[in-house]
């Protein structure tokens, strides 16, 4: 019998971009030489302010003189870790007219390029990938989930540390959850002069926020079954 395909243990670049776009509370729009800080206080996020379309699509009437535009978003860790900047997202393209930050209408943006930058480097995302990818089901609630872990369940971190391979180095100052997504939990290990992030993948991906509790409890149970030498107890 053929084995089941292994599920990924971390989101793709397109998933991360879609999740950042969905969960962002603000962004910077650079167009026609002007910077505009846009806050999503009305509940309408990035995709509600800009309609992305391909070069060959018609979007109302397209005048000959189009305006370059750049959307800049930052992904900030919701927990008090060092270096809270997790990633930057930049979308570039063309507008039919200079961007009006006071407008309540969705601006039609001819998509040019999507870039995700983080500690691992730079990744490029296509319009097709953005259109065919759903945001992470935990993205909108990630801050609340991680905040609850830090504020109410700090005692759960030591069992999770036992799952890390290789084991944390001596001199560890603290470990805090820095990210959570459908595929797993990420801890940040902070040392006097450095830091590193480690992924603890869930046994199965989360498809609904109600499923994240059992996934985290399963990780904690696995950590508690490990001895300090890293061997599972019978």
Order of alpha helices (4+ residues) and beta strands (2+ residues): alpha-beta-beta-alpha-beta-beta-beta-beta-beta-alpha-alpha-alpha-beta-beta-beta-alpha
